[in-house]
Amino acid sequence: MVTEISDEQIKKAREAMKWLAENPVARRLADAEEMQRRDIVSRIEEAREEGIEEGELRERQKTVLQLLGLKWSLEAIADFTGMPIDQIRVLENGSS
């Protein structure tokens, strides 16, 4: 999506940059706000990635339990899912 920027918007942005350059306190505040914004964005991204990983793990565990129900061997399940046999055993013992 391309957004047109008017000459007036460019002028206002230049004035704001000049004002910040001339006012060290305002510049520090603007920098602090930007750091805070970036920190929030970073935490949101980390939480999103953790959620995706958690969902993938739950799906893999669900698949393991289904395969155990079909009497697949632990080795075959490990090969199919990529989950270590010791973790499969934990799921097996927990579902009994």
Sine and cosine of phi, psi and omega as CSV:
sin_phi,cos_phi,sin_psi,cos_psi,sin_omega,cos_omega
0.00,0.00,0.84,-0.55,-0.01,-1.00
-0.98,-0.22,0.77,-0.64,0.00,-1.00
-0.93,-0.37,0.77,-0.63,0.05,-1.00
-0.97,0.24,0.69,-0.72,0.04,-1.00
-0.93,-0.38,0.83,-0.55,-0.04,-1.00
-0.98,0.21,0.32,-0.95,0.07,-1.00
-0.86,0.51,-0.59,0.81,0.00,-1.00
-0.90,0.43,-0.66,0.75,0.03,-1.00
-0.91,0.42,-0.64,0.77,0.03,-1.00
-0.90,0.44,-0.68,0.73,0.02,-1.00
-0.87,0.49,-0.71,0.71,0.01,-1.00
-0.90,0.45,-0.64,0.77,0.01,-1.00
-0.91,0.42,-0.66,0.75,0.04,-1.00
-0.89,0.45,-0.66,0.75,0.03,-1.00
-0.89,0.45,-0.65,0.76,0.01,-1.00
-0.91,0.41,-0.67,0.74,0.02,-1.00
-0.90,0.44,-0.66,0.75,0.02,-1.00
-0.90,0.44,-0.70,0.72,0.00,-1.00
-0.87,0.49,-0.69,0.72,0.02,-1.00
-0.90,0.44,-0.64,0.77,0.00,-1.00
-0.90,0.43,-0.51,0.86,-0.03,-1.00
-1.00,0.02,-0.17,0.99,-0.06,-1.00
-0.82,-0.58,1.00,-0.06,-0.08,-1.00
-0.86,0.51,-0.58,0.81,0.01,-1.00
-0.91,0.41,-0.71,0.70,0.03,-1.00
-0.89,0.45,-0.61,0.79,0.01,-1.00
-0.90,0.44,-0.69,0.73,0.03,-1.00
-0.88,0.47,-0.67,0.75,0.03,-1.00
-0.90,0.44,-0.68,0.73,0.02,-1.00
-0.89,0.45,-0.66,0.75,0.05,-1.00
-0.89,0.45,-0.67,0.75,0.01,-1.00
-0.90,0.44,-0.66,0.75,0.04,-1.00
-0.89,0.45,-0.66,0.75,0.01,-1.00
-0.91,0.41,-0.65,0.76,0.04,-1.00
-0.89,0.45,-0.66,0.75,0.02,-1.00
-0.90,0.43,-0.68,0.73,0.03,-1.00
-0.87,0.49,-0.71,0.71,0.01,-1.00
-0.90,0.43,-0.61,0.79,0.04,-1.00
-0.89,0.45,-0.68,0.73,0.01,-1.00
-0.90,0.44,-0.71,0.70,0.01,-1.00
-0.87,0.49,-0.66,0.75,0.01,-1.00
-0.89,0.45,-0.70,0.72,0.01,-1.00
-0.91,0.42,-0.61,0.79,0.04,-1.00
-0.90,0.44,-0.70,0.72,0.01,-1.00
-0.89,0.46,-0.69,0.73,0.04,-1.00
-0.88,0.48,-0.68,0.74,0.01,-1.00
-0.90,0.43,-0.63,0.77,0.03,-1.00
-0.89,0.45,-0.71,0.71,0.02,-1.00
-0.90,0.44,-0.65,0.76,0.04,-1.00
-0.89,0.46,-0.63,0.78,0.03,-1.00
-0.90,0.44,-0.66,0.75,0.04,-1.00
-0.90,0.45,-0.71,0.70,0.01,-1.00
-0.88,0.47,-0.66,0.75,0.02,-1.00
-0.89,0.46,-0.68,0.74,0.03,-1.00
-0.90,0.44,-0.65,0.76,0.03,-1.00
-0.91,0.42,-0.65,0.76,0.03,-1.00
-0.90,0.45,-0.70,0.71,0.01,-1.00
-0.88,0.48,-0.66,0.75,0.03,-1.00
-0.90,0.44,-0.67,0.75,0.02,-1.00
-0.90,0.43,-0.67,0.74,0.03,-1.00
-0.89,0.45,-0.66,0.76,0.03,-1.00
-0.88,0.48,-0.69,0.73,0.03,-1.00
-0.89,0.46,-0.69,0.73,0.02,-1.00
-0.86,0.52,-0.73,0.69,-0.01,-1.00
-0.89,0.46,-0.63,0.78,0.05,-1.00
-0.90,0.43,-0.67,0.74,0.00,-1.00
-0.93,0.36,-0.59,0.81,0.09,-1.00
-0.88,0.47,-0.64,0.77,0.04,-1.00
-0.90,0.43,-0.45,0.89,0.05,-1.00
-1.00,0.04,0.08,1.00,0.05,-1.00
0.93,0.38,0.51,0.86,0.11,-0.99
-0.93,0.37,0.45,-0.89,0.06,-1.00
-0.96,0.28,0.41,-0.91,0.02,-1.00
-0.87,0.49,-0.62,0.79,-0.01,-1.00
-0.91,0.42,-0.66,0.75,0.00,-1.00
-0.91,0.41,-0.65,0.76,0.02,-1.00
-0.90,0.44,-0.68,0.73,0.02,-1.00
-0.88,0.48,-0.69,0.73,0.03,-1.00
-0.89,0.45,-0.67,0.75,-0.07,-1.00
-0.95,0.31,-0.66,0.75,-0.11,-0.99
-0.99,-0.14,-0.35,0.94,-0.09,-1.00
0.98,0.18,0.11,0.99,0.00,-1.00
-1.00,0.04,0.69,-0.73,0.02,-1.00
-0.89,0.46,0.54,-0.84,-0.04,-1.00
-0.86,0.52,-0.61,0.79,-0.01,-1.00
-0.89,0.46,-0.58,0.82,0.06,-1.00
-0.95,0.32,-0.57,0.82,0.05,-1.00
-0.90,0.43,-0.65,0.76,0.02,-1.00
-0.88,0.47,-0.63,0.78,0.04,-1.00
-0.87,0.50,-0.71,0.70,0.03,-1.00
-0.90,0.44,-0.65,0.76,0.00,-1.00
-0.88,0.48,-0.72,0.70,-0.02,-1.00
-0.94,0.33,-0.51,0.86,0.01,-1.00
-0.97,0.25,-0.39,0.92,-0.04,-1.00
-1.00,-0.05,-0.09,1.00,-0.03,-1.00
-0.98,0.22,0.00,0.00,0.00,0.00
